[in-house]
């Protein structure tokens, strides 16, 4: 590493973090729509040009927010994945950690989450700009599956991580609308759905279900590629 | 009917329709965000107060848009439901008619559709204001199921319409992101998923699947109630 560059890089890291923190604070104070890049730059104590240097748009700040929660999630789930071999426990723990990690941001203006249904937004979960993060989440679910002691057919092992990523989006969607105290309803739904998923995986080898299994996996592959 | 009121009512209907048409035109020309209630009133040739009398907010105009497409959908699917008894054909026809009916609006600004993931928006599909329309769509799927010659267990007949409403939302979500010509990919996915649904319904009576079936139906009931 070129040590001459290091101080500049560190300063850059510092500015980047300050902009990100200012944005989060303003989103919570004023709402997402009402927050401008100018206001974010002022709060962070940097120039407007500098803000745009680090984040091309307000939406890129939300993408950074997603990355941030993903890092929190990885840190939260690490110990369990290192210790536990039972697939149901690994899956339940991982998806539960997603919503528990995101809980402090639950009352974030809905506008932030609503961009997931906007195909022209760089934040939509199928878009180019969110691909790196999407791949990381799918990779995490591959680890959830491969690190377990469950014996699953190869075709299922290949598609299950993508299916679990879709499942995580479904749970997060439910969580956004969940008004129960501490989002306990979401935790219950996670208990029920993870048990159901593992139960159905156990049935997937039944001859009578083999045709449906092939069709489901083909569908997951095709939907994931087509987007 | 009080005939003295009729002319006024008709005039009211006319204003309401003019405001709705002006809104649709402006959403397509300028985008949803950039369109104001004032601009809509001007285009419709009515006062701003009159606009707010018929539609409490811009979002209520989008709710009207959903109602409008639902009416188009009902009209499109009527003949098939009157004639066809095969469940797979009824289901495929019904869900296909949704996307074909919505096709002229596909390039509508994503912002309109993105409100579905916003819990504070009156447009979110689980909210109070969209309940009437949601119930109508669930009622339509009840008719799709009940008018078929499929023999299904009572517990499935009870929850299937709600499940099919969720399925319709999933297909519409896929359709929003579909960039294939004429949205042919969505039509393919509809073929594959409706076939799979009917196949799985046929297996639901297998003793080995009875436990999973109970759990899945309980989950649908609980998720639909909880929201």
Interface residues (C-beta under 8 A of the other chain):
Chain A: X109 X110 X111 X113 X114 X115 X116 X117 X118 X119 X120 X121 X124 X126 X173 X174 X176 X177 X178 X180 X185 X188 X189 X192 X193 X195 X196 X199 X200 X203 X206 X208 X209 X211 X212 X215 X216 X218 X219 X222 X223 X226 X227
Chain B: X109 X110 X111 X113 X114 X115 X116 X117 X118 X119 X120 X121 X124 X126 X173 X174 X176 X177 X178 X180 X185 X188 X189 X192 X193 X195 X196 X199 X200 X203 X206 X208 X209 X211 X212 X215 X216 X218 X219 X222 X223 X226 X227
